[in-house]
Amino acid sequence: SAKIMLDFVNKPIMDLIKYMAEITGRNFILTDDIKGEITIISHKPVSVPAAYEAFLSALEQTGYTTVTVGNVTKVVSSNNAAKTPIRVHQNGNIPFTDNFVTQVIELENVSVSEISAVVKELMSKEASVISYAPANTLILTDAATNIRKIYRIINQLDIAAPKAKLHVIALRHAQSTEV
């Protein structure tokens, strides 16, 4: 696949977005209020997908992220991303990306109310955490790389503290008070 050099030192974010549109063939929707400069450098040629991930990472550092709807990619400020319709992923299917994603995590052993306080501490400040108790499910919106880390921690906690199970045992040869 094609390799490209990235050499953007203190360049306007808009310049980098235009360049990414050219090399990826993606359609971007931009607002006029995208401001700031960005530095992104590759010391050797990188693949287009790797360049795009670096672009997402650099965008996140300047307070922006991308939201893909159909074949159009919107560039939005990170604090608006949680309110924008974005891709939803189930359980462990989390992309390796700094893109904001919505992650649905069903808990098996611990209750969502017990674990949500821990998760809130781990989320970035632009992220959102929704606890859906009826299905014992967490719905997280954050950078996917952060969600990957949180998902690993949740899995450790979910296994480490299994629910107590109630068993009724009928006694045949003894009284319950003796046992």
Backbone as ProteinMPNN parsed JSONL, in Angstrom:
{"seq_chain_A": "SAKIMLDFVNKPIMDLIKYMAEITGRNFILTDDIKGEITIISHKPVSVPAAYEAFLSALEQTGYTTVTVGNVTKVVSSNNAAKTPIRVHQNGNIPFTDNFVTQVIELENVSVSEISAVVKELMSKEASVISYAPANTLILTDAATNIRKIYRIINQLDIAAPKAKLHVIALRHAQSTEV", "coords_chain_A": {"N_chain_A": [[0.827, -1.194, 0.0], [0.282, 2.358, -0.396], [2.72, 4.682, 0.82], [3.238, 7.498, 2.889], [4.74, 10.675, 3.729], [4.541, 12.497, 6.713], [4.567, 15.801, 7.489], [3.959, 18.23, 9.223], [4.368, 21.047, 10.805], [3.414, 23.141, 13.273], [1.165, 23.885, 11.699], [-1.955, 25.128, 10.331], [-4.899, 23.504, 11.545], [-6.88, 23.078, 9.645], [-5.433, 22.818, 7.242], [-4.241, 20.31, 7.564], [-6.506, 18.689, 7.724], [-7.561, 19.011, 5.138], [-5.489, 17.832, 3.68], [-5.662, 15.191, 4.658], [-8.162, 14.521, 3.638], [-7.572, 14.43, 0.934], [-5.63, 12.297, 0.78], [-6.977, 10.114, 1.873], [-9.395, 9.974, 0.618], [-11.719, 10.529, 1.901], [-14.785, 12.238, 2.715], [-15.054, 15.258, 4.317], [-16.872, 17.104, 6.758], [-16.813, 20.347, 7.786], [-16.692, 22.953, 10.249], [-16.695, 26.531, 10.466], [-15.439, 27.319, 12.744], [-13.182, 25.873, 13.42], [-10.167, 25.972, 14.838], [-6.684, 26.617, 15.445], [-3.347, 25.257, 15.665], [-1.279, 22.583, 14.479], [1.037, 19.969, 15.064], [2.513, 17.395, 13.424], [4.464, 14.72, 12.691], [6.254, 12.427, 10.668], [8.997, 10.296, 10.793], [9.721, 8.555, 8.905], [8.3, 7.188, 5.885], [4.819, 6.435, 6.2], [1.973, 4.194, 6.307], [-1.223, 4.969, 4.795], [-3.52, 4.378, 6.497], [-2.165, 4.401, 9.004], [-1.243, 7.012, 9.066], [-3.684, 8.316, 9.193], [-4.634, 7.526, 11.719], [-2.699, 8.787, 13.287], [-3.319, 11.407, 12.677], [-5.902, 11.559, 13.843], [-5.183, 11.275, 16.502], [-3.58, 13.543, 16.888], [-5.497, 15.496, 16.398], [-7.19, 15.055, 18.583], [-5.592, 15.939, 20.662], [-5.713, 18.656, 20.276], [-8.247, 19.261, 20.959], [-10.283, 18.363, 19.311], [-12.265, 15.935, 17.513], [-13.252, 13.184, 15.378], [-16.319, 12.27, 13.823], [-17.973, 9.721, 12.319], [-20.468, 9.447, 9.996], [-22.284, 7.5, 8.027], [-20.797, 7.842, 4.879], [-19.502, 10.133, 5.421], [-17.342, 12.259, 7.22], [-17.372, 14.06, 10.123], [-15.774, 16.837, 11.618], [-15.533, 17.641, 14.882], [-15.72, 19.505, 17.989], [-14.23, 18.021, 20.843], [-15.771, 18.092, 23.2], [-18.323, 18.215, 22.246], [-18.7, 15.831, 21.049], [-19.85, 13.656, 22.389], [-22.506, 14.184, 22.208], [-23.181, 13.796, 19.642], [-24.367, 11.816, 16.894], [-22.749, 8.753, 16.769], [-20.654, 5.913, 15.892], [-21.594, 2.789, 17.306], [-20.3, 0.342, 19.433], [-20.123, -3.113, 20.379], [-19.479, -4.733, 23.459], [-16.313, -6.289, 23.538], [-15.436, -5.34, 21.08], [-13.578, -3.079, 20.197], [-12.212, -0.429, 18.452], [-8.733, 0.222, 17.551], [-7.977, 3.211, 18.115], [-7.915, 6.823, 18.352], [-10.233, 8.007, 17.883], [-13.45, 9.201, 18.835], [-15.727, 6.99, 20.237], [-18.758, 5.188, 20.832], [-19.275, 2.916, 23.332], [-20.689, -0.109, 24.238], [-21.06, -1.915, 27.107], [-21.757, -4.871, 28.569], [-22.295, -6.02, 31.774], [-21.456, -8.888, 33.719], [-21.01, -9.99, 36.291], [-20.753, -8.003, 38.278], [-22.638, -5.242, 39.602], [-23.92, -2.576, 37.61], [-24.216, -0.178, 38.929], [-22.352, -0.346, 40.99], [-19.904, -0.334, 39.625], [-19.835, 1.927, 38.019], [-18.945, 4.281, 39.276], [-16.194, 3.864, 39.528], [-15.494, 3.725, 36.833], [-16.167, 6.309, 35.949], [-14.125, 7.815, 37.095], [-11.997, 7.088, 35.5], [-12.524, 7.966, 32.955], [-12.04, 10.376, 30.277], [-12.285, 13.996, 30.503], [-14.111, 14.985, 28.654], [-15.737, 12.928, 28.12], [-18.612, 10.649, 28.253], [-20.624, 8.822, 30.583], [-23.035, 6.432, 30.849], [-25.185, 4.719, 32.91], [-27.048, 1.908, 32.555], [-29.236, 0.429, 34.274], [-31.415, -1.554, 34.073], [-30.534, -3.441, 32.16], [-28.096, -4.016, 33.176], [-25.866, -2.597, 32.122], [-23.191, -0.63, 30.795], [-22.787, 2.428, 29.076], [-20.468, 3.954, 27.257], [-18.896, 6.907, 26.094], [-16.084, 7.945, 24.59], [-12.605, 8.554, 23.782], [-11.489, 5.9, 21.784], [-9.107, 4.571, 22.458], [-8.844, 5.101, 25.187], [-11.173, 3.886, 26.084], [-10.569, 1.212, 25.518], [-8.629, 0.701, 27.493], [-10.164, 1.105, 29.829], [-12.076, -0.887, 29.452], [-10.518, -3.208, 29.757], [-9.906, -2.991, 32.487], [-12.49, -3.084, 33.589], [-13.18, -5.705, 32.884], [-11.423, -7.117, 34.549], [-12.436, -6.414, 37.079], [-15.026, -7.35, 36.829], [-14.735, -10.092, 36.737], [-13.354, -10.593, 39.071], [-15.084, -10.239, 41.208], [-17.451, -12.158, 41.691], [-21.045, -12.558, 41.61], [-22.943, -13.357, 44.521], [-24.454, -16.504, 44.898], [-27.586, -17.965, 45.542], [-28.41, -20.95, 47.033], [-30.748, -23.481, 47.585], [-30.89, -26.149, 49.694], [-32.173, -29.224, 50.251], [-32.344, -31.029, 53.207], [-31.751, -34.419, 54.092], [-30.983, -36.22, 56.115], [-30.608, -34.819, 58.468], [-31.351, -32.148, 60.786], [-32.001, -28.723, 59.973], [-31.247, -26.874, 61.916], [-29.241, -28.221, 63.237], [-27.25, -28.423, 61.329]], "CA_chain_A": [[0.0, 0.0, 0.0], [1.021, 3.613, -0.531], [3.298, 5.255, 2.039], [3.348, 8.954, 2.79], [5.456, 11.378, 4.797], [3.78, 13.532, 7.401], [5.461, 16.876, 7.916], [3.135, 19.392, 9.549], [4.882, 21.671, 12.018], [2.644, 24.359, 13.549], [0.316, 24.201, 10.546], [-3.37, 25.187, 10.699], [-5.599, 22.215, 11.545], [-7.602, 22.979, 8.368], [-4.508, 22.313, 6.211], [-4.075, 18.877, 7.777], [-7.772, 18.038, 7.369], [-7.627, 19.0, 3.659], [-4.519, 16.832, 3.237], [-6.226, 13.869, 4.965], [-9.25, 14.288, 2.679], [-6.932, 14.04, -0.339], [-4.955, 10.991, 0.791], [-7.864, 9.019, 2.265], [-10.606, 9.982, -0.204], [-12.88, 10.754, 2.768], [-15.456, 13.533, 2.667], [-15.108, 15.858, 5.645], [-17.733, 18.255, 6.998], [-16.086, 21.206, 8.712], [-17.338, 24.209, 10.612], [-15.745, 27.64, 10.348], [-14.778, 27.632, 14.009], [-12.039, 24.991, 13.697], [-8.998, 26.843, 14.973], [-5.529, 26.048, 16.118], [-2.263, 24.721, 14.856], [-1.025, 21.184, 14.786], [2.335, 19.44, 14.646], [2.475, 15.937, 13.251], [5.664, 14.432, 11.899], [6.708, 11.029, 10.586], [10.419, 10.289, 10.44], [9.818, 7.733, 7.701], [6.969, 7.076, 5.29], [3.87, 5.581, 6.904], [0.799, 3.839, 5.511], [-2.326, 5.926, 4.912], [-4.255, 4.154, 7.747], [-1.353, 4.842, 10.143], [-1.263, 8.478, 9.016], [-5.005, 8.755, 9.636], [-4.673, 7.361, 13.177], [-1.868, 9.856, 13.852], [-4.144, 12.603, 12.497], [-6.941, 11.53, 14.878], [-4.511, 11.481, 17.786], [-3.184, 14.956, 16.929], [-6.752, 16.259, 16.521], [-7.676, 14.929, 19.952], [-4.754, 16.782, 21.516], [-6.095, 20.055, 20.094], [-9.628, 19.435, 21.394], [-11.227, 17.964, 18.268], [-12.322, 14.528, 17.167], [-14.064, 12.971, 14.186], [-17.519, 11.465, 13.965], [-18.294, 9.228, 10.984], [-21.872, 9.139, 9.769], [-22.301, 7.038, 6.633], [-19.472, 8.006, 4.257], [-19.073, 11.502, 5.7], [-16.667, 12.407, 8.5], [-17.488, 15.413, 10.674], [-14.783, 17.222, 12.619], [-16.274, 18.344, 15.94], [-14.934, 19.666, 19.209], [-14.36, 16.802, 21.653], [-16.834, 18.172, 24.201], [-19.621, 18.027, 21.582], [-18.728, 14.51, 20.421], [-20.746, 12.743, 23.097], [-23.89, 14.518, 21.857], [-23.299, 13.616, 18.198], [-24.551, 10.388, 16.582], [-21.507, 8.117, 16.359], [-20.715, 4.453, 15.828], [-21.762, 2.076, 18.568], [-19.597, -0.942, 19.424], [-20.568, -4.045, 21.42], [-18.491, -5.389, 24.314], [-14.876, -6.171, 23.301], [-15.119, -4.919, 19.721], [-13.182, -1.68, 20.32], [-11.136, -0.157, 17.493], [-7.488, 0.824, 18.03], [-8.057, 4.545, 17.536], [-8.228, 7.917, 19.263], [-11.561, 8.463, 17.5], [-14.485, 9.015, 19.848], [-16.678, 5.925, 19.917], [-19.663, 4.824, 21.914], [-19.026, 1.524, 23.647], [-21.71, -0.737, 25.076], [-20.416, -2.985, 27.876], [-22.692, -5.593, 29.436], [-21.606, -6.6, 32.93], [-22.012, -10.188, 34.081], [-20.877, -10.355, 37.699], [-20.918, -6.871, 39.198], [-23.744, -4.391, 39.171], [-23.513, -1.367, 36.909], [-24.145, 0.925, 39.897], [-21.1, -0.492, 41.739], [-18.721, -0.115, 38.803], [-19.866, 3.192, 37.277], [-18.121, 5.287, 39.964], [-14.807, 3.569, 39.146], [-15.356, 4.065, 35.412], [-16.194, 7.778, 35.814], [-12.789, 8.314, 37.455], [-11.045, 6.725, 34.451], [-12.909, 8.58, 31.68], [-11.535, 11.726, 30.046], [-13.301, 14.953, 30.972], [-15.122, 15.213, 27.622], [-16.453, 11.672, 27.908], [-19.87, 10.473, 28.98], [-20.875, 7.486, 31.129], [-24.449, 6.207, 31.148], [-25.434, 3.421, 33.539], [-28.4, 1.438, 32.24], [-29.413, -0.636, 35.265], [-32.265, -2.693, 33.706], [-29.772, -4.462, 31.426], [-26.766, -4.061, 33.798], [-25.018, -2.208, 30.992], [-22.57, 0.695, 30.75], [-22.642, 3.001, 27.736], [-19.371, 4.904, 27.39], [-18.445, 7.636, 24.913], [-14.756, 8.477, 24.891], [-11.63, 8.113, 22.784], [-11.468, 4.432, 21.808], [-7.918, 4.078, 23.171], [-9.157, 5.151, 26.616], [-12.19, 2.87, 26.34], [-9.87, -0.089, 25.545], [-8.01, 0.582, 28.817], [-11.255, 0.965, 30.795], [-12.686, -2.204, 29.222], [-9.643, -4.212, 30.391], [-10.09, -2.865, 33.937], [-13.841, -3.583, 33.892], [-13.127, -7.169, 32.806], [-10.773, -7.605, 35.774], [-13.37, -6.234, 38.194], [-16.22, -8.159, 36.592], [-14.374, -11.483, 37.046], [-12.806, -10.684, 40.422], [-16.109, -10.183, 42.249], [-18.681, -12.792, 41.202], [-22.259, -12.402, 42.416], [-23.268, -14.469, 45.418], [-25.584, -17.282, 44.396], [-28.375, -18.557, 46.608], [-28.784, -22.338, 46.765], [-31.597, -24.101, 48.603], [-30.539, -27.566, 49.746], [-33.064, -30.0, 51.135], [-31.583, -31.971, 54.036], [-32.469, -35.681, 54.249], [-30.637, -36.992, 57.302], [-30.283, -33.936, 59.594], [-32.177, -30.956, 60.927], [-31.287, -27.52, 59.548], [-30.664, -26.228, 63.081], [-27.994, -28.941, 63.569], [-26.256, -28.135, 60.294]], "C_chain_A": [[0.869, 1.255, 0.0], [1.524, 4.101, 0.823], [3.458, 6.756, 1.822], [4.176, 9.494, 3.947], [4.508, 12.393, 5.416], [4.759, 14.575, 7.902], [4.644, 18.148, 8.096], [3.632, 19.966, 10.869], [4.192, 23.02, 12.191], [1.847, 24.833, 12.338], [-1.129, 24.307, 11.005], [-4.014, 23.806, 10.587], [-6.303, 21.994, 10.21], [-6.716, 22.407, 7.259], [-4.36, 20.801, 6.319], [-5.349, 18.125, 7.396], [-7.893, 17.933, 5.846], [-6.69, 17.933, 3.099], [-5.064, 15.421, 3.483], [-7.369, 13.523, 4.01], [-8.67, 13.813, 1.351], [-6.387, 12.619, -0.283], [-5.878, 9.83, 1.138], [-9.085, 8.907, 1.363], [-11.866, 10.17, 0.632], [-13.479, 12.126, 2.503], [-15.565, 14.057, 4.09], [-16.109, 16.997, 5.661], [-17.035, 19.071, 8.076], [-16.939, 22.408, 9.077], [-16.27, 25.291, 10.551], [-14.952, 27.876, 11.621], [-13.65, 26.666, 14.376], [-10.776, 25.837, 13.661], [-7.858, 26.072, 15.61], [-4.516, 25.516, 15.134], [-1.906, 23.346, 15.368], [0.383, 20.835, 14.326], [2.213, 17.935, 14.596], [3.581, 15.581, 12.259], [5.877, 12.922, 11.838], [8.158, 11.06, 10.12], [10.698, 9.398, 9.242], [8.423, 7.597, 7.128], [6.089, 6.088, 6.07], [2.694, 5.269, 5.986], [-0.292, 4.89, 5.73], [-3.158, 5.655, 6.181], [-3.48, 4.611, 8.985], [-1.333, 6.37, 10.217], [-2.592, 8.999, 9.551], [-5.147, 8.622, 11.15], [-3.844, 8.448, 13.87], [-2.618, 11.19, 13.78], [-5.217, 12.681, 13.587], [-6.351, 11.847, 16.248], [-4.132, 12.955, 17.95], [-4.418, 15.847, 17.085], [-7.234, 16.246, 17.963], [-6.892, 15.841, 20.894], [-5.109, 18.259, 21.398], [-7.572, 20.287, 20.403], [-10.672, 19.096, 20.346], [-11.218, 16.447, 18.109], [-13.163, 14.397, 15.907], [-15.23, 12.067, 14.538], [-17.902, 11.035, 12.564], [-19.756, 8.842, 10.925], [-22.005, 8.777, 8.297], [-20.914, 7.176, 6.036], [-18.942, 9.429, 4.453], [-18.461, 11.557, 7.09], [-16.779, 13.856, 8.95], [-16.338, 15.635, 11.633], [-15.523, 18.089, 13.627], [-15.369, 18.542, 17.143], [-15.234, 18.46, 20.11], [-15.505, 16.891, 22.644], [-18.224, 18.109, 23.578], [-19.787, 16.603, 21.062], [-19.723, 13.574, 21.083], [-22.209, 12.997, 22.755], [-24.166, 14.297, 20.367], [-23.54, 12.148, 17.898], [-23.246, 9.776, 16.068], [-21.644, 6.61, 16.429], [-20.816, 3.844, 17.217], [-21.1, 0.713, 18.438], [-20.087, -1.792, 20.581], [-19.374, -4.644, 22.146], [-17.049, -5.226, 23.851], [-14.476, -5.662, 21.936], [-14.78, -3.429, 19.701], [-12.046, -1.407, 19.334], [-9.894, 0.412, 18.178], [-7.418, 2.222, 17.429], [-8.271, 5.571, 18.638], [-9.576, 8.539, 18.917], [-12.518, 8.279, 18.668], [-15.438, 7.932, 19.365], [-17.622, 5.778, 21.092], [-19.542, 3.325, 22.108], [-20.108, 1.015, 24.584], [-21.066, -1.928, 25.779], [-21.445, -3.605, 28.82], [-21.901, -6.266, 30.547], [-22.275, -7.903, 33.326], [-22.053, -10.416, 35.58], [-21.067, -9.218, 38.689], [-22.035, -5.988, 38.685], [-23.189, -3.097, 38.584], [-23.392, -0.198, 37.894], [-22.844, 0.87, 40.705], [-19.891, -0.053, 40.915], [-18.694, 1.263, 38.137], [-19.027, 4.28, 37.943], [-16.649, 5.113, 39.607], [-14.566, 4.037, 37.716], [-15.313, 5.581, 35.22], [-14.829, 8.396, 36.129], [-11.78, 8.103, 36.324], [-11.314, 7.421, 33.116], [-12.254, 9.951, 31.536], [-12.653, 12.726, 30.34], [-14.381, 15.245, 29.933], [-16.043, 14.008, 27.441], [-17.8, 11.643, 28.616], [-20.017, 9.02, 29.401], [-22.367, 7.403, 31.437], [-24.575, 4.8, 31.735], [-26.871, 3.034, 33.239], [-28.666, 0.202, 33.088], [-30.3, -1.797, 34.808], [-31.527, -3.807, 32.957], [-28.364, -4.638, 32.001], [-25.675, -3.725, 32.783], [-24.467, -0.798, 31.183], [-22.516, 1.153, 29.3], [-21.641, 4.136, 27.871], [-19.118, 5.6, 26.062], [-17.146, 8.326, 25.292], [-13.852, 8.107, 23.711], [-11.493, 6.597, 22.908], [-10.259, 3.889, 22.558], [-8.164, 4.081, 24.676], [-10.192, 4.081, 26.97], [-11.564, 1.476, 26.372], [-9.286, -0.337, 26.931], [-9.094, 0.329, 29.878], [-11.902, -0.41, 30.677], [-11.855, -3.314, 29.866], [-9.821, -4.192, 31.912], [-11.451, -3.425, 34.349], [-13.846, -5.112, 33.873], [-12.479, -7.77, 34.045], [-11.736, -7.523, 36.953], [-14.588, -7.144, 38.067], [-15.957, -9.627, 36.941], [-14.017, -11.619, 38.523], [-13.878, -10.728, 41.509], [-17.409, -10.82, 41.765], [-19.849, -12.575, 42.164], [-22.428, -13.609, 43.34], [-24.483, -15.186, 44.847], [-26.279, -17.951, 45.579], [-28.774, -19.974, 46.2], [-29.65, -22.849, 47.913], [-31.317, -25.601, 48.556], [-31.462, -28.263, 50.739], [-32.23, -31.026, 51.884], [-32.412, -33.232, 54.249], [-32.214, -36.333, 55.596], [-30.256, -36.114, 58.494], [-31.263, -32.778, 59.637], [-31.349, -29.724, 60.54], [-30.616, -26.81, 60.725], [-29.359, -26.906, 63.498], [-26.879, -28.601, 62.601], [-25.776, -26.719, 60.441]], "O_chain_A": [[2.047, 1.208, 0.355], [0.846, 3.956, 1.84], [3.771, 7.215, 0.723], [4.298, 8.864, 4.997], [3.761, 13.068, 4.708], [5.679, 14.26, 8.657], [4.638, 19.026, 7.233], [3.342, 19.421, 11.933], [4.357, 23.925, 11.373], [1.851, 26.015, 11.996], [-1.51, 23.648, 11.972], [-3.722, 23.041, 9.668], [-6.331, 20.877, 9.695], [-7.175, 21.615, 6.436], [-4.352, 20.094, 5.311], [-5.28, 17.044, 6.811], [-8.282, 16.888, 5.323], [-7.044, 17.215, 2.164], [-4.943, 14.552, 2.62], [-7.526, 12.366, 3.62], [-9.21, 12.905, 0.719], [-6.641, 11.82, -1.184], [-5.612, 8.691, 0.754], [-9.744, 7.867, 1.339], [-12.972, 9.988, 0.123], [-12.776, 13.059, 2.117], [-16.105, 13.382, 4.967], [-16.196, 17.769, 4.706], [-16.706, 18.555, 9.144], [-17.803, 22.828, 8.307], [-15.076, 24.995, 10.581], [-13.92, 28.546, 11.6], [-13.209, 26.645, 15.525], [-10.37, 26.347, 12.617], [-8.049, 25.023, 16.225], [-4.788, 25.349, 13.945], [-2.181, 22.987, 16.513], [0.859, 21.35, 13.315], [1.861, 17.284, 15.58], [3.617, 16.084, 11.136], [5.701, 12.223, 12.837], [8.502, 11.764, 9.171], [11.768, 9.468, 8.637], [7.447, 7.867, 7.828], [6.558, 5.048, 6.534], [2.445, 5.981, 5.013], [-0.281, 5.61, 6.729], [-3.483, 6.606, 6.892], [-4.075, 5.151, 9.918], [-1.399, 6.946, 11.303], [-2.632, 9.996, 10.271], [-5.716, 9.501, 11.799], [-4.241, 8.966, 14.914], [-2.556, 11.997, 14.708], [-5.421, 13.737, 14.185], [-6.937, 12.583, 17.041], [-4.334, 13.542, 19.013], [-4.385, 16.835, 17.818], [-7.634, 17.275, 18.507], [-7.459, 16.439, 21.808], [-4.839, 19.035, 22.314], [-8.1, 21.37, 20.147], [-11.829, 19.497, 20.474], [-10.276, 15.771, 18.521], [-13.721, 15.381, 15.422], [-15.141, 11.219, 15.425], [-18.133, 11.881, 11.701], [-20.226, 8.014, 11.705], [-21.859, 9.632, 7.423], [-19.944, 6.684, 6.614], [-18.044, 9.87, 3.736], [-18.996, 10.971, 8.032], [-16.339, 14.768, 8.251], [-15.963, 14.73, 12.379], [-16.071, 19.136, 13.279], [-14.373, 17.837, 17.304], [-16.355, 17.95, 20.129], [-16.158, 15.884, 22.916], [-19.211, 17.963, 24.299], [-20.887, 16.208, 20.676], [-20.373, 12.78, 20.403], [-23.06, 12.136, 22.979], [-25.265, 14.58, 19.89], [-22.974, 11.294, 18.58], [-22.702, 10.222, 15.058], [-22.625, 6.088, 16.958], [-20.205, 4.322, 18.172], [-21.31, 0.008, 17.451], [-20.429, -1.269, 21.642], [-18.38, -5.017, 21.523], [-16.584, -4.089, 23.774], [-13.283, -5.558, 21.65], [-15.582, -2.611, 19.251], [-11.02, -2.085, 19.378], [-9.986, 1.01, 19.25], [-6.859, 2.401, 16.347], [-8.747, 5.239, 19.723], [-10.016, 9.483, 19.574], [-12.409, 7.304, 19.411], [-15.898, 7.958, 18.223], [-17.316, 6.195, 22.209], [-19.69, 2.554, 21.16], [-20.404, 1.639, 25.603], [-20.581, -2.849, 25.122], [-21.937, -2.955, 29.742], [-20.946, -6.997, 30.283], [-23.5, -8.022, 33.28], [-23.022, -10.974, 36.095], [-21.497, -9.445, 39.82], [-22.343, -5.979, 37.493], [-22.144, -2.597, 38.999], [-22.549, 0.68, 37.706], [-22.292, 1.91, 41.065], [-18.955, 0.537, 41.456], [-17.627, 1.721, 37.73], [-18.452, 5.119, 37.249], [-15.935, 6.096, 39.407], [-13.552, 4.672, 37.426], [-14.52, 6.086, 34.426], [-14.427, 9.379, 35.506], [-10.815, 8.858, 36.206], [-10.442, 7.463, 32.248], [-11.95, 10.612, 32.529], [-13.824, 12.353, 30.417], [-15.464, 15.708, 30.293], [-17.016, 14.073, 26.691], [-18.097, 12.489, 29.461], [-19.6, 8.105, 28.691], [-22.895, 8.214, 32.198], [-24.129, 3.822, 31.135], [-27.804, 3.741, 33.62], [-28.366, -0.922, 32.684], [-29.981, -2.944, 35.122], [-31.861, -4.982, 33.106], [-27.529, -5.319, 31.404], [-24.704, -4.463, 32.613], [-25.16, 0.102, 31.659], [-22.231, 0.36, 28.401], [-21.918, 5.151, 28.511], [-19.124, 4.954, 25.014], [-17.105, 9.171, 26.186], [-14.279, 7.439, 22.77], [-11.392, 6.071, 24.017], [-10.361, 2.859, 23.225], [-7.738, 3.158, 25.371], [-10.103, 3.447, 28.022], [-11.98, 0.638, 27.172], [-9.419, -1.428, 27.484], [-8.949, -0.557, 30.721], [-12.238, -1.029, 31.686], [-12.405, -4.248, 30.449], [-9.881, -5.244, 32.549], [-11.556, -4.151, 35.338], [-14.445, -5.743, 34.744], [-12.922, -8.806, 34.541], [-11.836, -8.465, 37.74], [-15.114, -7.642, 39.062], [-16.863, -10.327, 37.392], [-14.332, -12.627, 39.155], [-13.616, -11.202, 42.614], [-18.367, -10.111, 41.459], [-19.659, -12.43, 43.372], [-22.094, -14.736, 42.975], [-25.425, -14.552, 44.372], [-25.626, -18.442, 46.5], [-29.397, -20.177, 45.158], [-29.31, -22.663, 49.081], [-31.483, -26.242, 47.518], [-31.508, -27.916, 51.919], [-31.496, -31.803, 51.274], [-33.605, -33.161, 54.544], [-33.119, -36.937, 56.17], [-29.644, -36.606, 59.442], [-31.922, -32.468, 58.645], [-30.137, -29.693, 60.756], [-29.55, -26.215, 60.568], [-28.47, -26.255, 64.047], [-25.714, -28.502, 62.986], [-24.932, -26.27, 59.666]]}, "name": "protein", "num_of_chains": 1, "seq": "SAKIMLDFVNKPIMDLIKYMAEITGRNFILTDDIKGEITIISHKPVSVPAAYEAFLSALEQTGYTTVTVGNVTKVVSSNNAAKTPIRVHQNGNIPFTDNFVTQVIELENVSVSEISAVVKELMSKEASVISYAPANTLILTDAATNIRKIYRIINQLDIAAPKAKLHVIALRHAQSTEV"}
